[in-house]
Amino acid sequence: MRFLILFMSIALPVFGAVPVIRSAQSGPWSAATTWEGGEVPASGMSVLVCTGHTITYDVIAAEPLRSLHIAGTLSFATDRDTRLNAGLIRVQQDEEVSEEGFDCEAHAPQAGLKGGTLLVGTAETPVEAKHTALIQLTLLEGMNPESCPALVDCGGRMEFHGAEMSRTWVKLGSTAKKGDATLTLAEPVTGWKAGDRVVIVSTNRQSKHPDKKTFREHAHDLTETEERIIREVNGSQLTLDAPLAFAHTVEGRYRGEVANLSRNVIVESADPAKARGHTMYHRESSGAIHYAEFRHLGKEGVLGRYSIHFHLVRDTMRGASVIGASIWDSGNRWITIHGTDHLVVRDCVGYKSVGHGFFLEDGTEVFNVLDRNLAIQAEGGKPLPKQVLPFDHNDGAGFWWANSLNTFTRNVAAECDEYGYRFDAVESPDFSLTLNVPQPDGERRRVDIRTLPFVRFEGNEAHTQRRHAFNFGGFSAEARNRENQGKSEGVAGIGPDERHPFVIKDYLAWDVHWALHPRPPCVMLDGMEAAHSHYALWFANYDRHAYRGIKLTDITVNPDFQPIGTQPKLAEYPGKLQPVDDLPPSSVITHVLKQKDGTLLVRGTTADNGEVNQVLVNDKPAHETAANLYQWEITLPMTGKLTASAKDAAGNSEVRPHERVP
């Protein structure tokens, strides 16, 4: 054994005191001939997959590599169980082996340069449902604990594709009583199986007092949200491993959710009590996350170290999507969209985070789509050191943003510490809200982000919130003078103009303390239902507001508490507002699937503030697959380039179509 160690120290390159093993050719990870020196990588080594080599990862490795650098291709076998454990995994454009600068600031990815590829399944060939691909991140001695362990894409391609589900979360179909061990879902599910971990979301906003007027300290205090393991699935019926400790009621539209946290592609911290890992995509990267599980990640209190992080990629990752993911027990948010545009986040489940959950970080993010995501128990943290926006208190919002020029549709937030939804933008002597924001044509222009309306905000819901369901625009000196000593907070009466108002459609809030706190001027509230709440409209600012379709039930304290101005009348709708649609649609190709007959199945999403008349892909009309939300697909002959563009009912044509190479 002593001779073998001596031989390896001589034959292998050494990074510091760590042996570095390089791939010699394409082949299976488990084959000695794949590697220089004829030895399969062992625990503690740093590994380089060289440019031009394709390695199939086909092993279950319990002991960690120190680092893995991918300049070629590392593809996980999809027909067997696999496990990879490492302190650092870096998908990169060069062959450098280093633990420094992996966050790419020191190694700026170059546009047009092909980088390495990490494939944990692909869109065409996901990891088979009967098998599991597990990546564990382990902090090793000598590593920087603020940056490692980590999984990062620095200008390469990083894909995660697990077995697909029909839905990742659904509503309860009927009341589940305390002591029941079976659940009836509102619809049948496929892809759920025995052994999966599920969350049954509370339908009762608990308090320390029976009248619920006294807040719990945290969302998890006295919670009636429960975790169980599935014993059997039969269509819309789930049999659980243990009876429920609480009732979960169904009353018309007011019903809780059942969410599946389990996926067969998993990224986790190997020892979260010791050190949590994080994942990150950087500029000029590519890839997608579909039906994967990210658990026990996120470094609490550390800026930029989140469970899933798109970091300053702008539109260089247009076409990327996070669909069907589960992100739970996060020490620092679920999904952070930072300086990133045209990202699609759909059908994801976030459960338990420190700080905000689905988070748009710096106020410049536009044309992103957050659709049908579920946020459960985003809990308050502390502001992060050197964070971009000084007014963000990180106090636990399911969805948080400072720039509304994005799409929020069909999302649900429940039991989050402070807010289900929070839009905030606070000007100060030290921070200007006039930021350099991308425009529909791709150019950037300086604009006050408070004046940018939604692309779309429709069909969103918040329930079982101990405090705010939707705080829209923060506070103001007029409203909070007593408790804030006169300091101005929130949008300070600044918003879009009468022709481009904020439009909120079909908003539902129930079993909350405050249902809606509308502070900006120029708001069209087109459909709102609030029930079983203390306040419906709280400190509203009725400057050029227009409301219709408002239904209030069981508002126990005040339906319209201390407004500024007079609530708009239905008969005058839309009042002083004169809305126009001059915003062009924005399309994203999310899937390109090669079919057995040689054709391409192309799927995508088009975001617009009105109705989309037509989506063309390579000048052929696509078929709408989700009414009013503009998901679409089309089958085309094999081609070298795809171009998707849309036109809306107002005659606006997409200025900058999405182009993608299959």
Residue pairs with C-beta under 8 A, 6 or more apart in sequence:
8 19
8 37
8 39
9 19
11 37
12 19
12 20
12 21
12 36
12 37
13 19
13 20
13 22
13 97
14 20
15 46
15 97
15 98
16 142
18 44
18 45
18 46
18 66
18 67
19 44
19 45
19 46
20 45
20 46
20 47
20 48
20 97
21 35
21 36
21 37
21 39
21 41
21 45
21 46
21 47
21 48
22 35
22 36
22 47
22 48
22 50
23 34
23 35
23 36
23 48
23 49
23 50
23 53
23 55
23 72
24 33
24 34
24 35
24 36
24 53
25 33
25 34
25 53
26 34
26 53
26 54
26 55
26 72
27 33
27 34
27 55
27 56
28 34
28 55
28 56
28 58
29 40
29 41
29 55
29 56
29 57
29 58
29 59
30 40
30 58
30 59
31 40
32 38
32 39
32 40
34 40
34 55
35 41
41 47
41 65
42 63
43 61
43 63
43 64
43 65
44 63
44 64
44 65
44 66
44 140
45 65
45 66
46 65
46 66
46 67
46 68
46 69
46 97
47 65
47 67
47 68
47 69
48 69
48 71
48 95
48 97
49 55
49 68
49 69
49 70
49 71
49 72
49 73
49 74
49 116
50 71
50 72
50 95
51 71
51 72
51 95
51 116
52 72
53 72
53 73
54 72
54 73
54 75
55 72
55 73
55 74
55 75
56 75
56 76
56 77
57 74
57 75
57 76
57 77
57 82
57 84
58 77
58 80
58 82
59 82
59 83
60 81
60 82
60 83
61 83
61 84
61 85
62 83
62 85
63 85
64 85
64 86
64 87
64 136
64 138
64 140
64 270
65 84
65 85
65 86
65 87
66 86
66 87
66 88
66 140
67 86
67 87
67 88
67 89
67 90
67 97
67 99
68 74
68 84
68 86
68 88
68 89
68 90
69 90
69 92
69 95
69 96
69 97
69 116
70 89
70 90
70 91
70 92
70 116
70 117
70 118
70 156
71 92
71 93
71 94
71 95
71 115
71 116
72 116
72 117
73 116
73 117
73 118
73 119
74 116
74 117
74 118
74 119
75 117
75 119
76 82
76 84
76 119
76 120
76 121
76 127
76 133
78 121
78 125
78 126
78 127
78 128
78 131
78 133
79 128
79 131
80 131
81 131
81 132
81 133
81 134
82 131
82 132
82 133
82 134
83 133
83 134
83 135
83 136
84 134
84 135
84 136
85 135
85 136
85 137
85 138
85 270
86 135
86 136
86 137
86 138
86 149
87 137
87 138
87 139
87 140
87 143
87 148
87 149
88 99
88 102
88 143
88 148
88 149
88 150
88 151
88 152
89 118
89 135
89 137
89 150
89 151
89 152
90 102
90 150
90 152
90 154
91 115
91 116
91 117
91 118
91 152
91 153
91 154
91 155
91 156
91 157
91 158
91 285
92 107
92 115
92 116
92 154
92 155
92 156
93 107
93 109
93 110
93 113
93 114
93 115
93 116
93 154
93 155
93 156
94 107
96 107
99 143
99 144
99 148
100 106
101 107
102 147
102 150
102 152
102 154
103 147
103 152
103 280
103 282
103 304
103 311
104 152
104 154
104 155
104 282
104 283
104 311
107 154
108 283
109 115
109 154
109 155
109 282
109 283
109 284
109 285
110 155
110 284
111 284
111 316
113 155
113 284
115 154
115 155
115 156
115 157
115 284
115 285
116 156
116 157
117 156
117 157
117 158
117 159
118 153
118 156
118 157
118 158
118 159
119 157
119 159
120 127
120 133
120 135
120 159
120 160
120 161
120 265
120 292
121 127
121 133
121 159
121 160
121 161
121 162
121 265
122 159
122 161
123 159
123 161
123 288
123 290
123 591
123 592
123 593
124 593
124 594
125 161
126 161
126 162
126 163
126 164
126 265
126 290
126 291
127 133
127 161
127 162
127 163
127 264
127 265
128 163
128 264
129 163
129 191
129 193
129 264
131 264
132 264
132 265
132 266
133 162
133 264
133 265
133 266
134 266
134 268
135 151
135 266
135 267
135 268
136 268
136 269
136 270
137 149
137 150
137 151
137 267
137 268
137 269
137 270
137 277
137 297
138 149
138 269
138 270
138 271
138 275
138 277
139 145
139 148
139 149
139 271
139 274
139 275
139 277
140 148
140 149
143 149
145 275
146 299
146 302
146 305
147 305
148 275
148 277
149 269
149 270
149 275
149 277
150 277
150 278
150 279
150 280
150 305
151 158
151 267
151 277
151 278
151 279
151 280
152 279
152 280
152 281
152 282
153 280
153 281
153 282
153 285
153 287
154 282
154 285
155 282
155 283
155 284
155 285
156 285
156 286
157 285
157 286
157 287
158 281
158 285
158 286
158 287
159 287
159 288
159 289
160 265
160 267
160 287
160 288
160 289
160 290
160 292
161 265
161 288
161 290
161 291
161 292
162 263
162 264
162 265
162 290
162 291
162 292
162 293
162 324
163 191
163 263
163 264
163 291
164 191
164 290
164 291
164 324
165 189
165 190
165 191
165 192
165 260
165 291
165 324
166 188
166 189
166 190
166 191
167 187
167 189
167 347
168 259
168 260
168 291
168 324
168 326
168 347
168 348
168 349
168 374
169 257
169 258
169 259
169 260
169 347
169 349
169 374
170 185
170 186
170 187
170 189
170 257
170 258
171 185
171 186
171 187
171 255
171 256
171 257
171 258
172 183
172 184
172 185
172 186
172 200
172 248
172 250
172 255
172 256
172 257
172 258
173 184
173 185
173 186
173 187
173 236
173 250
174 184
174 250
175 247
175 248
175 249
175 250
176 182
176 183
176 184
176 200
176 244
176 247
176 248
177 244
177 247
178 243
178 244
178 245
178 246
178 247
179 243
179 244
180 243
180 244
181 239
181 240
181 241
181 242
181 243
181 244
182 237
182 238
182 239
182 240
183 200
183 237
183 238
183 240
183 258
184 236
184 237
185 236
185 237
185 238
185 258
186 236
186 255
187 236
188 235
188 236
189 233
189 235
189 236
189 260
191 291
192 198
192 230
192 233
192 238
192 260
193 230
193 233
194 230
194 231
194 232
194 233
195 229
195 230
195 262
196 229
196 230
196 260
196 261
196 262
197 227
197 228
197 229
197 230
197 260
197 261
197 262
198 227
198 228
198 229
198 230
198 238
198 240
198 258
198 259
198 260
198 261
199 225
199 226
199 227
199 257
199 258
199 259
199 261
199 349
199 351
199 376
200 225
200 226
200 227
200 228
200 244
200 248
200 256
200 257
200 258
201 225
201 248
201 256
201 257
201 258
201 259
201 374
201 376
201 414
201 415
201 464
202 223
202 224
202 225
202 246
202 248
202 256
202 414
202 415
202 464
203 224
203 247
203 248
203 249
203 250
203 254
203 255
203 256
203 463
203 464
203 511
204 224
204 246
204 247
204 249
204 464
204 511
205 212
205 464
205 465
205 466
205 511
205 512
205 513
206 212
206 216
206 221
206 222
206 223
206 224
207 213
207 214
207 215
207 216
207 222
207 466
208 214
208 216
208 222
212 513
212 534
213 534
213 557
215 466
215 467
215 513
216 222
216 466
218 379
218 380
218 417
219 377
219 378
219 379
219 396
219 415
219 416
219 417
219 466
220 352
220 377
220 379
220 415
223 377
223 415
224 245
224 246
224 248
225 376
225 377
225 414
225 415
226 244
226 245
226 246
228 240
228 241
228 242
228 244
229 240
229 241
229 242
230 238
230 239
230 240
230 241
231 239
231 240
231 241
232 238
232 239
233 239
238 258
248 256
249 255
249 256
250 256
253 508
253 510
253 529
254 463
254 510
254 511
254 531
254 532
256 414
256 463
256 464
257 374
257 376
257 412
257 414
259 326
259 349
259 351
259 374
259 376
260 326
260 349
261 293
261 295
261 326
261 328
261 349
261 351
262 293
262 326
263 291
263 292
263 293
263 324
263 325
263 326
264 291
265 291
265 292
265 293
266 292
266 293
266 294
266 295
267 277
267 279
267 292
267 293
267 294
267 295
267 297
268 277
268 293
268 294
268 295
268 296
268 297
269 275
269 276
269 277
269 295
269 296
269 297
272 296
272 297
272 329
272 331
276 296
276 297
276 298
276 299
276 300
276 331
276 332
277 297
278 297
278 298
278 299
278 305
278 306
278 307
278 309
278 332
279 294
279 297
279 306
279 307
279 308
279 309
280 304
280 306
280 309
280 310
280 311
281 287
281 309
281 310
281 311
281 313
281 317
281 320
282 311
282 312
282 313
283 311
283 312
283 313
283 314
283 316
284 313
284 316
285 313
285 316
285 317
286 317
286 319
286 320
287 317
287 320
288 320
288 321
288 322
288 323
288 590
289 308
289 321
289 322
289 323
289 325
290 321
290 322
290 323
290 324
290 325
291 323
291 324
291 325
292 324
292 325
292 326
293 325
293 326
293 327
293 328
294 307
294 308
294 325
294 326
294 327
294 328
294 330
295 326
295 327
295 328
295 329
296 329
296 330
297 306
297 307
297 327
297 330
297 331
298 305
298 306
298 307
298 330
298 331
298 332
298 333
298 353
298 354
299 305
299 331
299 332
300 331
300 332
300 354
300 381
301 332
301 381
301 382
301 384
301 385
302 332
302 384
303 384
303 385
303 386
303 387
304 311
304 338
305 332
306 330
306 332
306 333
306 334
306 335
306 336
306 359
307 327
307 330
307 332
307 333
307 334
307 335
307 353
308 322
308 325
308 327
308 334
308 335
308 336
309 335
309 336
309 338
310 317
310 320
310 335
310 336
310 337
310 338
310 340
310 343
311 336
311 338
311 339
311 340
312 338
312 339
312 340
313 320
313 339
313 340
314 339
314 340
314 341
314 438
315 341
315 342
315 438
315 442
317 340
317 342
317 343
318 341
318 342
318 588
318 658
319 342
319 588
319 589
319 590
319 658
319 660
320 343
320 344
321 343
321 344
321 345
321 346
321 588
321 590
321 591
322 335
322 343
322 344
322 345
322 346
322 348
323 344
323 345
323 346
323 347
323 348
323 590
324 346
324 347
324 348
325 335
325 348
325 349
326 348
326 349
326 351
327 334
327 335
327 348
327 349
327 350
327 351
327 353
328 349
328 350
328 351
328 352
329 351
329 352
330 350
330 352
330 353
330 354
331 353
331 354
332 353
332 354
332 355
332 381
333 353
333 354
333 355
333 356
333 357
333 359
334 348
334 350
334 353
334 357
334 358
334 359
334 375
334 378
335 345
335 348
335 350
335 357
335 358
335 359
336 359
336 361
337 343
337 345
337 359
337 360
337 361
337 365
337 368
338 360
338 361
338 362
338 365
339 361
339 362
339 364
339 365
340 365
340 368
341 365
341 366
341 367
341 368
341 438
342 367
342 368
342 586
342 588
342 658
343 368
343 369
344 368
344 369
344 371
344 588
344 590
344 605
345 358
345 368
345 369
345 370
345 371
345 373
346 369
346 370
346 371
346 372
346 373
346 605
347 371
347 372
347 373
348 358
348 373
348 374
349 373
349 374
349 376
350 357
350 358
350 373
350 374
350 375
350 376
350 378
350 398
351 376
351 377
352 376
352 377
352 379
353 377
353 378
353 379
354 379
354 380
354 381
355 378
355 379
355 380
355 381
355 384
355 394
355 396
356 378
356 392
356 394
356 396
356 397
356 398
356 399
356 400
356 422
357 375
357 378
357 397
357 398
357 399
357 400
357 413
357 416
358 370
358 373
358 375
358 398
358 399
358 400
358 411
359 397
359 399
359 400
359 401
360 368
360 400
360 401
360 402
360 403
360 406
361 388
361 389
362 388
362 389
362 402
362 435
363 388
363 389
363 402
363 403
363 425
363 433
363 435
363 449
364 403
364 435
364 436
364 437
364 438
364 449
365 401
365 403
365 406
366 403
366 405
366 406
366 437
366 438
366 452
367 405
367 406
367 407
367 438
367 440
367 455
367 586
367 607
368 406
368 407
369 406
369 407
369 409
369 588
369 605
369 607
370 399
370 406
370 407
370 408
370 409
370 411
371 407
371 408
371 409
371 410
371 411
371 605
371 629
372 409
372 410
372 411
373 399
373 411
373 412
374 411
374 412
374 413
374 414
375 398
375 399
375 411
375 412
375 413
375 414
375 416
375 420
376 398
376 413
376 414
376 415
376 416
377 414
377 415
377 416
377 417
378 396
378 397
378 398
378 413
378 416
378 417
379 396
379 416
379 417
380 394
380 395
380 396
380 417
380 418
381 394
381 395
381 396
382 394
383 390
383 392
383 393
383 394
384 394
387 394
389 402
389 431
390 426
390 428
390 430
390 431
391 424
391 425
391 426
391 428
391 431
391 474
391 489
392 400
392 402
392 424
395 417
395 418
395 419
396 416
396 417
396 418
396 419
397 413
397 416
397 418
397 419
397 420
397 421
397 422
398 411
398 413
398 414
398 416
398 419
398 420
398 421
398 462
399 408
399 411
399 413
399 420
399 421
399 422
400 419
400 421
400 422
400 424
401 422
401 423
402 423
402 424
402 425
402 449
403 425
403 435
403 437
403 449
403 452
404 423
404 452
404 453
404 454
404 457
404 502
405 437
405 452
405 453
405 454
405 455
406 454
406 455
407 454
407 455
407 456
407 457
407 607
408 421
408 454
408 456
408 457
408 458
408 460
409 456
409 457
409 458
409 459
409 460
409 629
410 458
410 459
410 460
410 629
411 460
411 461
412 460
412 461
412 462
412 463
413 419
413 420
413 421
413 460
413 461
413 462
413 463
413 465
413 469
414 420
414 462
414 463
414 464
414 465
415 464
415 465
415 466
416 465
417 466
417 467
418 467
418 468
419 465
419 467
419 468
419 469
419 470
419 471
420 462
420 463
420 465
420 468
420 469
420 470
420 509
420 512
421 460
421 462
421 469
421 470
421 471
421 472
422 468
422 470
422 471
423 471
423 472
423 473
423 474
424 471
424 473
424 474
424 490
424 491
425 433
425 449
425 450
425 473
425 474
425 490
425 491
426 433
426 474
426 488
426 489
426 490
426 491
426 492
427 433
427 492
433 448
433 449
433 450
434 446
434 447
434 448
434 449
435 446
435 447
435 449
436 444
436 445
436 446
437 444
437 445
437 446
437 447
437 449
437 452
438 444
439 445
440 583
440 584
440 586
440 654
440 655
440 656
441 655
441 656
442 655
442 656
448 494
450 491
450 494
450 495
450 520
451 494
451 495
451 496
451 497
452 496
453 496
453 500
453 501
453 502
453 503
453 522
453 609
454 502
454 503
454 504
454 609
455 583
455 586
455 607
455 608
455 609
456 503
456 505
456 607
456 608
456 609
457 502
457 503
457 504
457 505
457 507
458 504
458 505
458 506
458 628
459 505
459 506
460 470
460 506
460 507
460 508
461 507
461 508
461 509
462 469
462 470
462 508
462 509
462 512
462 515
463 469
463 508
463 509
463 510
463 511
463 512
464 511
464 512
465 509
465 511
465 512
465 513
466 513
467 512
467 513
467 514
468 512
468 513
468 514
468 517
469 509
469 512
469 513
469 514
469 515
469 516
469 530
469 533
470 507
470 509
470 515
470 516
470 517
471 514
471 517
472 502
472 504
472 516
472 517
472 518
472 519
472 520
472 523
473 490
473 491
473 495
473 517
473 518
473 519
473 520
473 541
474 489
474 490
474 491
474 519
475 484
475 489
475 490
475 519
475 539
476 488
476 489
476 490
476 491
476 492
476 493
476 519
476 539
476 541
477 484
477 486
477 487
477 488
477 489
478 564
479 519
479 539
479 562
479 564
480 489
490 519
491 519
491 520
493 519
493 520
493 521
493 541
493 543
494 520
494 521
495 501
495 502
495 520
495 521
495 522
495 523
496 502
496 520
496 522
497 522
498 522
498 544
498 576
498 577
498 578
498 579
499 577
499 578
499 579
499 580
500 522
500 579
500 580
500 582
501 522
501 523
501 524
501 544
501 546
501 577
501 579
502 520
502 522
502 523
502 524
503 523
503 524
503 526
503 579
503 609
504 523
504 524
504 525
504 526
504 528
505 526
505 527
506 526
506 527
506 528
507 516
507 525
507 527
507 528
507 529
508 528
508 529
508 530
509 515
509 516
509 528
509 529
509 530
509 531
509 533
510 529
510 530
510 531
510 532
510 533
511 531
511 532
511 533
512 530
512 532
512 533
512 534
513 533
513 534
513 535
514 533
514 534
514 535
514 538
515 528
515 530
515 533
515 535
515 536
515 537
515 538
515 555
516 525
516 528
516 530
516 536
516 537
516 538
516 540
517 537
517 538
517 539
517 540
518 525
518 537
518 540
518 541
518 545
519 539
519 540
519 541
520 541
521 541
521 543
521 544
521 545
522 543
522 544
522 545
522 577
523 544
523 545
523 546
524 545
524 546
524 547
524 574
524 577
524 579
525 545
525 546
525 547
525 548
525 550
526 548
526 549
527 548
527 549
527 550
528 547
528 549
528 550
528 551
529 550
529 551
529 552
529 553
530 536
530 551
530 552
530 553
530 555
531 552
531 553
531 554
531 555
532 553
532 554
533 554
533 555
533 556
534 555
534 556
534 557
534 558
535 555
535 557
535 558
535 559
535 561
536 552
536 555
536 558
536 559
536 560
537 559
537 560
537 561
537 563
537 567
538 561
538 562
539 561
539 562
539 563
539 564
540 560
540 563
540 564
540 565
540 567
541 563
541 564
541 565
542 563
542 564
542 565
542 566
542 567
542 568
543 564
543 565
544 575
544 576
544 577
545 565
545 567
545 568
545 575
546 568
546 572
546 573
546 574
546 575
546 576
546 577
547 567
547 568
547 570
547 573
548 570
548 573
552 559
560 567
568 575
569 575
580 650
581 609
581 610
581 648
581 649
581 650
581 652
582 650
582 652
583 608
583 609
583 652
584 608
584 648
584 652
584 653
584 654
584 655
585 606
585 607
585 608
585 612
585 630
585 646
585 647
585 648
585 652
585 653
585 654
586 606
586 607
586 608
586 646
586 654
587 604
587 605
587 606
587 607
587 615
587 644
587 645
587 646
587 654
587 657
587 658
588 604
588 605
588 606
588 607
588 644
588 658
589 602
589 603
589 604
589 617
589 642
589 644
589 658
589 660
590 603
590 604
590 605
591 601
591 602
591 603
591 604
591 633
592 600
592 601
592 602
592 642
592 660
592 662
593 600
593 601
593 602
593 603
594 600
594 638
594 662
595 601
595 635
598 637
598 638
599 635
599 636
599 637
599 638
600 635
600 636
600 637
600 638
600 639
600 642
600 662
601 633
601 634
601 635
602 617
602 622
602 633
602 634
602 635
602 636
602 642
602 644
603 625
603 631
603 632
603 633
604 615
604 617
604 622
604 631
604 632
604 633
604 644
604 658
605 629
605 630
605 631
605 632
606 612
606 615
606 630
606 632
606 644
606 646
607 630
608 630
608 646
608 648
608 652
610 648
610 649
610 650
611 628
611 648
611 649
612 630
612 646
612 647
612 648
612 649
613 646
613 647
613 648
613 649
614 621
614 646
614 647
615 621
615 622
615 624
615 630
615 632
615 644
615 645
615 646
616 622
616 644
616 645
616 646
617 634
617 636
617 642
617 643
617 644
618 636
618 639
618 642
618 643
620 634
620 636
621 634
622 632
622 633
622 634
622 644
623 632
623 633
623 634
624 630
624 631
624 632
625 631
625 632
625 633
630 646
636 642
638 662
639 662
640 661
640 662
641 659
641 660
641 661
641 662
642 659
642 660
642 661
642 662
643 657
643 658
643 659
644 657
644 658
644 660
645 653
645 654
645 657
645 658
646 653
646 654
647 653
647 654
